[in-house]
């Protein structure tokens, strides 16, 4: 805790205040839990003990510890958290109906998604509330670690860091995996880090640039580039809806950046790489783009989940041993209409986490991105939702203070 101390100025009669850090037990516990939360959320694929899952449960365990301490310190829990907990329990009841078809292990592994959606955002909210915002130093450190590992794998030793992962899936035609299990996972981790790094107090653009380099040159994931395209479209929609100045100029700049990127891939990226193949399809044979095996599987995964949700009239179908390649789609299949409520709550949290002029951009981009194969159980997703919840709470507090000042 910070203790204001009055210190006499030796160079004059004026007095000034300085803050002396008192590193008591509470502060040490907070710093330790903060460090653990950042490490487990920003490096969710590093395996300490084999459990047969790509995403490790350490983020959830740390979040549980933070929530328990937070509730013990302050028994008053926000209503939104109570709602999410009740919905999570209800989802679990319906999900366990699938226990007759699959193993108990698979049930608890799948229910990990819904537990993470409650505890990791709330734990992040508590840590940010205690620390008064993001820890810029830890964010930057995480970005540097990802960049360093990706650089080494790309240009020095392609298998560097594999021993830390539960598995790794890539080949010569794809990008590197970094500290993720595959290039697409590396890519979406960078996208979420961009959403956080853009709000750094210093050198935000530099770190966003580092992450874009990792997406374009290290991971080389085509689906991650589609994520960037989704956010670009969301940006255009946001600009048009908000009727901002120079919208046409901004659209031209985005189009110019996209054209420059395609030109670079067509002329400078090696033939046979995944991203070069897809770009060549667009120019030479667009039909083959949709017939590509990976793209076809991802599209079918989305259409199958939404189709199954409609076919069963929104009723929960419980768990299955099939791995749905759609974050939102998987929730709709397993939880039915209850999932719709949870998704609306999540969208509201993200919406309220940003100023009015950016809400459509961030909310639309996030929700569309989560239609893809990104699982909601990923700790970085929960961390981002918790960050948005904190930003929304902070904005409400500022409004209350302003209204008090005006009285």
Secondary structure, 3 states (H helix, E strand, C coil): CEEEEEEECCCCCCEEEEEEECCCHHHHHHHHHHHHHHHHHHCCCECCCCCCCCCCCHHHHHHHHHHHHHHHHCCCCCHHHHHHHHHHHHHHHHHHHHHHCCCHHHHHHHHHHHHHHHHHHHHHHHHHHHHCCCCHHHHHHHHHHHHHHHHHHHHCCCCCCHHHECCCECCCCCCCCCCCCEHHHHHHHHHHHHHHHCCCCCCHHHHHHHHHHHHHHHHCCHHHHHHHHHHHHHHHHHHHHHCCCCHHHHHHHHHHHHHHHHHHHHHHCCCCCHHHHHHHHHHHCHHHHHHCHHHHHHHHHHHHHHHHHHHCCCCCCCCCCCCCCCHHHHHHHHHCHHHHHHHHHHHHHHHHCCCHHHHHHHHHHHHHHCCCCCCCCCHHHHHHHHHHHHHHHHHHHHHHHHHHHHC
